[in-house]
Amino acid sequence: MGSGISLFITTNVAENIIWKCFSPITIRLRGQTEFEGIFIAMFHKMFTSKSTSKAFFDLMFRQGVPNLNNLLATILIFFIVIYFQGFKVLIKIKSMKNTGYQTTHPIKLFYTSNIPIILQTALISNVYFFSRILSRKFHGN
């Protein structure tokens, strides 16, 4: 956690993941009442459905709400990023002044940061801001 903004971004992402997994809110989906949170929906479907394979298929491909594909993809990306962050390249450094002095310096091969997320948010905010201005200026278009 490099800065305060990183902490807020991490907290927001963690909150969204937890909420999408355990949300107790009910929604209408394909004419049925289902839970929004994927874990609660999974337990509900597995115990109330007659066919577990159909229930599993429905949970994998729910539209517009969290589904098992989203959860599995999030977990997979999480572990892939953690794995690649462990890669380091050791660069040998030799001193020109002190002959015979040699050391190594590790450089991360896969560096992740929150800066791309901040820049993407700023870009989307600017696009939204200018589209609102154009929408008000050219109301009929």
N, C-alpha and C positions, 0 to 999 in steps of 0.2 A: 504494500500500500504506500505509494510514493507521496501522495498528497491528499488533502481533504476531499477533493472532488472525486478521487479514485474510491475513497471510502463510500461516498454517496452513491456512485454508480454501482459499486459492488453490492451495496445494501439493496438498491432498487432491483437489480437483476435477481439476487437471491430471493427477495420477497415475491417477485413475479413467478419464479420457478416453484416456490413453496405454495403460493396461492393456486397456481394452475394444477398442482398435484392434489391438493386437499380442500379445494373450495366446496362448501356444502350447499351452494346456491343451486336451485333446480331451474332447468330450462326446458323449453319445448323443442324437441328435435325429431323430425320425421313423424310427427304426430304422437310422440311419446314423451313423457316427462323423464328427464335424465339429470344426473348431477353434473355440474360443470367440472369439478375436480376429477382427474383421471383415476386416482386410486379409489376414491369413494364410488365413482361410476363403475369401476372394475369389480369391486366387491358386490355392489348392488346387482350388476348384470349377471355375475357368476352364480349368485344365490337365487335370483328370480327367473332367469332364463331357462327354458327347457333344453335348448341345444347350446352346449358350451362352445362349440366351434363357431356357431353363428354369433354368439356373444363376443367371442374373441375377435372375429372379423369386424364386427361393428365397432369395437373399441379401437381397433387398429386404424380404421378409416373414417372416424367421425369428422364431419365437415363443420368448420367455423368454430370449433371448440377444441380444447386440448385432447390429443389422442395418444395412443401408445407409440406411434411412429415418431411424434414430436419428442416424447420423453426419451425414447431409445437413441434418437439422433443427438439430443442434448448430452446424454451421458457419454456417447461415443466421442463426440467432439471434445468434451471435457477431458477424457482420458488421453486422446491423441495429443492435445495441446500440452498436457502435463508431461507426456512421454517425450515430445520434441523439445520441450524446454530443458530437459536434462542433458541434451547434446551440447558438448563444448568442444571447441577446437583449441588446442594448445599451440601457441605461437612461441617459437624459440627467439629469445632476445639475447644478442651478444653485445658486449660493450666494446667500443672502439678504443676507449682510453685504457681500460683495465683488461689486458689480454688474459684470456683464460676464464673471464667471468661470463657466465651464461645462466640465464633463468628462463622460465616459461611464464607466459601470461595467458590465462583462459579467456576465451571470448565465446559468448553464447551464440549458438548457431541459429536459434529460433527465438527472437525477442518479441514478447507480447507486451502491449501497453494499452492504456485507455485513450491515448491521443487519437487514434483513428475513430473511436466512438464519438469523442467530443467534436472532431472535425465533421463527421457525418451528420451529427445533430445540428451543428451550425449551418451546414449546407442545406439541410431540409428546412430549417427555420427560415433561411433567406428565401428559398423557393416558395415556401408558404406565404411569407410576407409580401413578396412581389406579386404572387398570383392574386392575393387579396386586393392589392392596389389596382392591378389590371382589371379585376372583376368589378370593382367599384367604378372605375373609369369607363370601361366598356361593358355596361350592364347587360346589354342584349346579346353579347357574344359569349 
